[in-house]
Amino acid sequence: MASFFRRSVALQLAKVCGVSEDALIPLISAVPVSKKQASADLRVSVSSLLRSGAAPDGDLQTQTQALANQIRPDAVVEEAVAGRGTIHFRLNKLMLAQKLLDQLQSEPDRFGLNSELLRHLQGGRTLVEFSSPNIAKRFHAGHLRSTIIGNFIANLKKALGKDVIRVNYLGDWGMQFGLLGAGFERFGSQEKLRTQPLEHLFEVYVQVNREAESDASVRLAAAEFHRRLVRREDQALELWRQFREITVLEYKRIYQRLGVDFDHYSGESLHDGQTQSVLDELRTKRLLKTTEKGTGVVDLSRTGDMSSYTTLVRSDGTSLYITRDVAAALDRKQTFGFDEMIYVTDKSQTVHFQQLFHILRAMGHQWAERCHHVPFGLVQGMSTRRGEVVFLEDVLEEARSRMINNMRQSTTSKVLEEPEQTAERVGISALIIQDFKGPLMSDYKFDWDKVLQAQGDTGVFLQYTHARLCSLLRRHASESYSCRDVSPLMDSRSVSVLQHLLRYDEVLLQSANDLQPRHLVNFLMTLSHLVASAHRELPVKGSPAETAQARLCLFSAVRSVLANGMRILGITPVEKM
């Protein structure tokens, strides 16, 4: 509904500037709510008008004042005020409340998504590759960031109208499986594999690595098992399939706890057989060079002097990770016909993806320009009461147990039908918000006490705010309320909430442009603080019927927006806590 007000301001500006209103709409933004003073609702930078040709050149402040003076009040725009290089617009607050709340009551799940600002993002197909752990290993805590960031990106793209394909590209091939296979043949147990699958495989992998360091025969056995895999020998393949199947089943259980799902479980193994056609195409296009060592490389230098290159085939003819990534990208384009592909991995792989996209472009695939890598930093200091954390399930158990303990000690906690499930959801919310508060590229230090605080900008506070609004609405469930009369919402608390809601589509646009969740987190946190103040000072119980109805309408609207935003972040809103 911000579109209605943005267009109304654009119409006013278009009359003054002689430029089409469509060109002006993207230049108009909502004013962040100020705690110190009443603020305007919308604004436009005169510099942006100058750049777009909507205003003649001249002294900026003179231009700002001159343009503001020419704007005439109407039913929507009550006043235009010249600031420092910016024109501020004050809107008719009754109309602001009416339009926003009507839309939130009629289409609560679509609020903000039909905005003109977002229209160019709709349609098309996005493939997101994320999580991508290695099979035959327990889910490492380090994969948590890729999982939740990728899930956020997929959720956001879907909300904005994209056809989204979620791919988990498993590390299920390569020399590591030579080691694991040889190790299992030496000291593996099928009985342990049935009862403690990933724990046993992890034990085998650690043991065989230790022995391979000092025993050449173990290294030879590993190389031989890898060759048997590459040759697709039945016995080796059967063991490998067993490792893969039990690992994927275990991963799916953990993904279910996180509320994450995938459309496709892919893997390096799927594309190993396609690498030969990739190498043949590179040779045909004279992109693959053979070095003195017998390796196959692609020149990445701008001058063609081999000052920078990447290896795609070893001297023994076997493929590498990047070779399989090229094959995977080509196969996905053919299979899914995506418009854009997004890879979510830690920042140590930045160079790898630069090389991958370079090779694809060199092969003549212009769609590689629409392939993106979203890198992220490392989490430091993640530990449980038992010590340093390695596995994600330990983190989830710790979050749940600490949250249950906190809820039991809280004087405001309700008696819950499913306290374990609520604690798990709130704990996961806390992990996600802690992770999403800053730039994804930043490393950050993990601190359980800060993560699980009920006050401040935390996932616990976000869930508490949502649950508190649900509780309020339940208490008044027998009362029918409508948004016909919004005049009781002209107080400063209510107006601040409504002004903040005007920003929602802009925040979604910002998130879509740089694929950073912090914009949405900041928006939801500010909304939570604003509605917490409103809830304290604007009682429903004991107020006149018209006032109670209007406030219930406002609180219901905020609850919807909080829930929508939380779901995009990958958080399941709780209704009681």
TORDO-338327 format. One record per residue (C-alpha): residue in three letters; y, z, x. Coordinates in steps of 0.05 Angstrom, whole numbers, plus 5000, padded with zeros to 4 digits. Layout:
<nodes>
ALAYZX
...
</nodes>
This chain:
<nodes>
MET500050005000
ALA504550045061
SER504549285054
PHE508649334990
PHE514149735024
ARG513949335088
ARG514848695048
SER520549005009
VAL524149165074
ALA522448475102
LEU525548155040
GLN532048525053
LEU532048335126
ALA530347615111
LYS536647545068
VAL540847805125
CYS537447455183
GLY535546785151
VAL528246845175
SER521946845132
GLU519547525109
ASP512547375136
ALA515247325206
LEU518747995198
ILE513048405167
PRO509448545234
LEU515948805264
ILE516749355213
SER513250025226
ALA512750715195
VAL516851275226
PRO512551845254
VAL513552475215
SER518152985247
LYS517053735240
LYS524353885256
GLN528053455206
ALA527252975148
SER525852285174
ALA526651575149
ASP520451205124
LEU520450535159
ARG524150235218
VAL525149595256
SER527149505328
VAL533149035334
SER530548805402
SER524348545367
LEU528848175317
LEU532647865375
ARG526147645409
SER523747325344
GLY530346955334
ALA531847355272
ALA538547595300
PRO543747265345
ASP544647525415
GLY550048025430
ASP551148765444
LEU544949115418
GLN548449715385
THR553749265353
GLN548248815326
THR544449415300
GLN550449685262
ALA552349005235
LEU545448865208
ALA544749555177
ASN551549475142
GLN549248825109
ILE543049125077
ARG544149315004
PRO540349874969
ASP535449664914
ALA529849974873
VAL525450064935
VAL530150134995
GLU535250674982
GLU538850655049
ALA538950295116
VAL541650715174
ALA543350455244
GLY540150855300
ARG539850695375
GLY537649975374
THR533550115311
ILE534850055237
HIS531750615195
PHE530050515122
ARG529651065070
LEU525150895012
ASN525151114940
LYS520651724946
LEU518351714874
MET516050994883
LEU512851164950
ALA508751714918
GLN506951294858
LYS504650674896
LEU500751054949
LEU497151524902
ASP495650984850
GLN492150574903
LEU488451174931
GLN486051354862
SER483850644843
GLU480950434911
PRO479851054953
ASP475050725002
ARG479350105013
PHE485950455027
GLY489850105082
LEU484549575094
ASN487749035051
SER494249075090
GLU497748435111
LEU497748715182
LEU490148685184
ARG488948025148
HIS488347615212
LEU482648075235
GLN478147945175
GLY472247475176
GLY467847245233
ARG462047575267
THR462248105321
LEU456348305363
VAL456748995395
GLU451849195450
PHE451749935462
SER447650545481
SER442450145521
PRO438350695553
ASN432350575599
ILE425550625566
ALA420251115590
LYS425751625602
ARG428652165556
PHE435451995527
HIS440352205581
ALA446752565562
GLY450452025600
HIS448551515546
LEU452051935493
ARG458851625508
SER456350905502
THR452751085437
ILE458651405401
ILE463950925428
GLY459750315409
ASN458450605340
PHE465950715330
ILE467549995349
ALA462049725303
ASN464450165246
LEU471749955256
LYS470049215258
LYS465849275196
ALA471349655158
LEU476149095177
GLY471748565146
LYS467448315203
ASP460148155199
VAL457648635252
ILE451148605292
ARG449249235330
VAL444749115390
ASN441249625433
TYR439549255498
LEU434249695529
GLY432949735604
ASP425649555597
TRP424149095656
GLY424849055731
MET422149405793
GLN422650105761
PHE416749915716
GLY412749715777
LEU413650435801
LEU412250745734
GLY406150315721
ALA403150455789
GLY404751185781
PHE401451225713
GLU395250885738
ARG394851405793
PHE396352055757
GLY398051905684
SER394552195624
GLN393651835557
GLU392752515523
LYS399452765549
LEU402452095530
ARG400452225458
THR402852945454
GLN408952955500
PRO410552215511
LEU417452215544
GLU416552875581
HIS410052605612
LEU413051935631
PHE418952285663
GLU414252735703
VAL410352115726
TYR416751745745
VAL419452335786
GLN412752435821
VAL411651705839
ASN418751635865
ARG417652245909
GLU411151965937
ALA413951265946
GLU419151535995
SER413851736045
ASP407751316026
ALA408050566038
SER401650455997
VAL405250715935
ARG410950225946
LEU405849665954
ALA402249875890
ALA408949875853
ALA410649175877
GLU403748935857
PHE404349235787
HIS411148905778
ARG408048225798
ARG402548345746
LEU407948465694
VAL411747835713
ARG405147435711
ARG404047745641
GLU397248035658
ASP394148365596
GLN392649055624
ALA399549145656
LEU403048875594
GLU399049325547
LEU401149945587
TRP408349715588
ARG408349585513
GLN405650285502
PHE411350585543
ARG416450175505
GLU413950325435
ILE413551075443
THR420451095476
VAL423750685420
LEU420651145367
GLU423351755403
TYR430251435411
LYS430551255337
ARG429451985319
ILE435452195363
TYR439851625336
GLN438251875266
ARG441052555285
LEU447352225310
GLY448051795247
VAL447351155289
ASP443050555273
PHE441849865303
ASP440449175275
HIS436548955336
TYR432849305392
SER433148785448
GLY431648865522
GLU431348545590
SER423948385579
LEU425747915522
HIS430047485568
ASP426147515633
GLY422346885612
GLN428946525597
THR431846625666
GLN428546005695
SER432245555647
VAL438745915666
LEU437345785740
ASP435545055725
GLU442144955687
LEU446145275744
ARG442644815795
THR444044195751
LYS451344385748
ARG451344515824
LEU453445235813
LEU447345555846
LYS447445565922
THR441745785968
THR443446256025
GLU440246286094
LYS436146886068
GLY433346446012
THR437046795955
GLY440446405899
VAL447846565890
VAL453846335849
ASP460546265884
LEU465746695849
SER471546545897
ARG477646165872
THR477745715933
GLY470245555935
ASP469345856004
MET463846355984
SER468346946002
SER466047255937
TYR459247115904
THR453747435862
THR446247375872
LEU442147125813
VAL435347025845
ARG431747395901
SER428447045959
ASP421647155926
GLY424146785863
THR424847395817
SER430847485773
LEU436048035774
TYR439648445721
ILE445547955718
THR440847355711
ARG437647675651
ASP444647845623
VAL446647115628
ALA440246915591
ALA441447455539
ALA448647225526
LEU446346495517
ASP440646695472
ARG445147135428
LYS450246585420
GLN444746115397
THR441246635352
PHE447246995320
GLY453046505329
PHE457847085342
ASP465346985347
GLU466147565396
MET461447995436
ILE463148695461
TYR459349085514
VAL460249835518
THR458250145585
ASP461150615637
LYS466650375684
SER461850295743
GLN459549645712
THR466449335706
VAL465248855764
HIS458448655736
PHE461648425671
GLN467348065706
GLN461947675744
LEU457847555681
PHE463847265643
HIS465846845704
ILE458846535708
LEU458746375633
ARG465646045638
ALA463545655700
MET457445395660
GLY462445115609
HIS461645645555
GLN468845755531
TRP466546285482
ALA465946745542
GLU473446845534
ARG471747235472
CYS466747695508
HIS469548375526
HIS467348975565
VAL469649665540
PRO468950135599
PHE469050895597
GLY469451475646
LEU464652035662
VAL463652705629
GLN463653285679
GLY460953985671
MET456553885609
SER451654465611
THR447754915565
ARG446155655570
ARG439955455608
GLY443955065661
GLU446154355676
VAL444753865620
VAL440853225632
PHE438253045564
LEU442052895500
GLU437553305455
ASP439253925495
VAL446653785480
LEU445253695406
GLU441154335403
GLU446554715440
ALA452054445393
ARG448054635332
SER446155335355
ARG453155505378
MET456055245313
ILE451155655270
ASN453156265310
ASN460656125300
MET459656005225
ARG455856665217
GLN461557045251
SER467056705211
THR469857095152
THR471556445115
SER464556125119
LYS461055975053
VAL453756105037
LEU450655415050
GLU444355095022
GLU443054735088
PRO446555135143
GLU442654795199
GLN444554095176
THR451854295166
ALA452054615235
GLU449053995266
ARG454053535232
VAL459953975251
GLY457354045322
ILE456653285330
SER463653205301
ALA466153675355
LEU462753265410
ILE465652615383
ILE472852865375
GLN472753175444
ASP470452505472
PHE475452085433
LYS481852485443
GLY484052125507
PRO483651425538
LEU476251215543
MET477051035617
SER478751755635
ASP473652235662
TYR474052905628
LYS471353615638
PHE467053875583
ASP468254575557
TRP464054855499
ASP469155385480
LYS474754865472
VAL470154365438
LEU467954845383
GLN474555185369
ALA476255225295
GLN483755155309
GLY487554595345
ASP485653865350
THR478153935346
GLY472553645306
VAL471254325275
PHE478354365249
LEU477853655221
GLN471353825184
TYR474254495160
THR480354135131
HIS475953635094
ALA471254185069
ARG477154605046
LEU479954025005
CYS473053904975
SER472754634956
LEU479554604922
LEU477553984883
ARG470954304862
ARG474554924835
HIS478754464791
ALA473253974774
SER473654144700
GLU480953944698
SER482553214688
TYR488453014730
SER492152364739
CYS497852104782
ARG502251904723
ASP507752404739
VAL509052464814
SER515952794807
PRO513153484828
LEU511553174897
MET518653104920
ASP518453734964
SER518653645040
ARG511253825051
SER508753305001
VAL513652775026
SER511352875098
VAL504152765078
LEU505952125040
GLN510251865098
HIS504451975146
LEU499651595101
LEU504350985108
ARG501950945181
TYR494550865167
ASP494150095170
GLU498350085234
VAL493550585266
LEU487550155247
LEU491149545277
GLN492549925341
SER485250145345
ALA482849435333
ASN487449155386
ASP485249605444
LEU478649875417
GLN480850595432
PRO479051135381
ARG484551615402
HIS489751295356
LEU485451445295
VAL483752145320
ASN491152305329
PHE492752045260
LEU487352455227
MET489253085266
THR496553015245
LEU494352895173
SER489953525176
HIS495753955201
LEU500553675149
VAL495753785091
ALA493954485117
SER501354675112
ALA501854355043
HIS495554715020
ARG498455385042
GLU505255285009
LEU503654864948
PRO498755244904
VAL495054894848
LYS492655534813
GLY498255844772
SER502855244776
PRO505354864714
ALA500354344689
GLU504453744713
THR505454054782
ALA498054244788
GLN495953534769
ALA500553204819
ARG498353654875
LEU490953554860
CYS492252804862
LEU495552874930
PHE490053314958
SER484652854931
ALA488152254964
VAL488452605031
ARG481152805027
SER479352065016
VAL483351835076
LEU480452385120
ALA473352185099
ASN474651445110
GLY477551555180
MET471952045199
ARG466651545179
ILE469851005222
LEU469551485281
GLY462151595267
ILE462952285236
THR459352495172
PRO464352915131
VAL461653585106
GLU463653855038
LYS462254585051
MET462555015114
</nodes>
